[in-house]
Amino acid sequence: MNETLKRNGQSNDGYITMFFSALLCFMTYSYVRNQMAMGGLNDYSAHVYSILTLFRGDSPWEGWVAAPHCLWHLTVLLLFGACRIPLDSSAAFATCIYALFYYFILRWIICRVMEYAGRKETALCSNMAAFSFCFVQALYLDWLDTGGDYLGVFSPNPLHNPTQMGVQGFIVLAFCLVVDLLSYENDRIYRPIFFHVESGTRKYYVLLAAVLFLSTVMKPTFAEMFIPAVAFFMLGSWIARLIRGDAPGLYFRKCLVMLLCAIPALLYMLIQFLAFFLFGGAVYSEGGLVITKWLEVWKLFSDNVFLSVLLGMAFPLYVLLLDTRFFLKSIAGRLALLGYGIAFLEAAILGEEGSRMSHGNFLWPLMSGMLLLWLVALLRLMVLERAGEYMGFRKGLLLFGWFLFFCHLFCGLAFYRAGMLGL
């Protein structure tokens, strides 16, 4: 009898996952097709009708120079060429593929973290949390001057940009790999959360190298933030071990192994920067990388950067205040904070010369940093909410955290609706 109930429960879990997957695909496909139909200068039309036209021309080199971060473009071309799917539909299907990858990785992460905390999450809750996380946006209060619905406040999920949305799954997967590897190297007694690194780390280092490289081929902005974050994290750990005399030589070798994992991504990033600023492709034909005045680029989009940060990060900042000790003590929390800090610094001082400064291309790493802090905050709130330690007034603090999360989700759905209506 118990086996029958268990099989029925697993079958229902599958149906729930299929429902949310189908809903995500429907919303993503509809959004992309609508963006394509609107034309103009929106990101989907620009990537498909400008860059992909170069890829399909007499000289694909021009297409690659215009967009060496080309994994999404190559996926579209594969669907268009091999499956004979019209170009606009190919763009929509390619986006759905990477949206599903992001969604399934999120659901798996949520389930693993809850199991690690000793509480099995139901299929309905895990799917709802993963689905909601795919759409959360910055809080948008139209009576406040923060630069508009998107510009200035930024978002962990910029739905309008195919390459940034395409890299999201690689971001969270690479983060989980690094958290487990760093935790295991720091403490061999550590019980891994996501991967069985205790059975051998070599294959997971190889997997990390592959994920980082693919993320760079999709969009280099994550690696621009994440590789320095991991480097500074490991440098700090090595200095602490050096002071304590706690096998610093052995840990330094682990630092070198992690560096080897980043080399493929770093090399391809170097090639991309040469394409952007030296080869002079059709899109990146002017200017170069410059150090700007503090927040100069960001201030092009917002008259109040501090308010923009609060609106974009209200939920994770609240969870950070709610459980500061976790973020300062855990490897996941410290790495997410360091990643966001480095991303913020890059957004504050890096830009491009000439008219391209107004494109704000070095603000993309900020959104990758936001995503990491958002992910850790959501996972921590879910663990606290089910721990049973927060009662009375403290339970109300948790509920307010969920209220903030659903406010972000409401703004995300409103952003999706505005994109569908062309507003």
ABEGO torsion letter per residue (X at the ends): XAAAAAAAAAAAAAAAAAAAAAAAAAAAAAAAAAAAAAEEABAAAAAAAAAAAAAABABAAAAAAABABAAAAAAAAAAAAAAGBBAAAAAAAAAAAAAAAAAAAAAAAAAAAAAAAGBBBBAAAAAAAAAAAAABBBBBBAABBAGEAABGAEBABBAABAAAAAAAAAAAAAAAAAAAAAAAAABAABBBAABBAAAEAAAAAAAAAAAAAAAAAABAAAAAAAAAAAAAAAAAAAAAAAAAGBGAAAAAAAAAAAAAAAAAAAAAAAAAAAAAAAAGBAABABEBBBBBBBGAAAAAABABAAAAAAAAAAAAAAAAAABAAAAAABAAAAAAAAAAAAAAAAAAABBBBEAAAAAGAAAAAAAAAAAAAAAAAAAAAAAAAAAGABBEAAAAAAAAAAAAAAAAAAAAAAAAAAAAAGX
